[in-house]
């Protein structure tokens, strides 16, 4: 059985704990998808937008 982990993750400027503005190179969903793919194997694919969000 072939496994494909597909995800969409927001990255870039966001508000972190303590109300600090940080710039994420990877979003939280990307990190979770990578952990899942590492555990189950197979391929991983990131869905990317055609139009940008929030000034990306």
N, C-alpha and C positions, 0 to 999 in steps of 0.2 A: 504494500500500500504506500503510495506517495503522499508526503505531507507537505503542505504549503502554509506557512504562517504569513498572513496578510494583515497589515496594520496602517493606520493613519495617526500621525502624532504631530501635535503643534510644537514648534520649537521657536526660539528667538526670545524676545523680551517678555518677561512675565514677573509676577509678584511672588516672591518667596516668603517663607515664614519670617516674621518680624517686620513685615511690610517693606522688605528690601526688593528693589528692582534688579533682576539678574537676567543675563542673556544665556539661554540654554542652547547648547550645540545639539543636544538630543532631548526630545520630550520624554515624559514619564512612560507613555504608551510604547515608545520605541524601546526603552529599556526593558519593559515587561515582555514585549514581543521577542527580543533577543534572548531573554531568559527561557521563554517557552521553546523557542527554536533550538536552543542549546540542549534542553531536556529531551525533546522528542525527535530532534534531527530534521532532516528535510531542508527545503528552501525557505527563504524569507523574502518578502516583497513589501516595499513601502509605497502606499498610495500617495501621490503628490497632486496638489491642486494646479489647475490651469491659471486661475486668478489668485493673487496673493491675499493674505489676511493680515489685518492690523499692521500694515506698513512693512511687511517682510521684504 
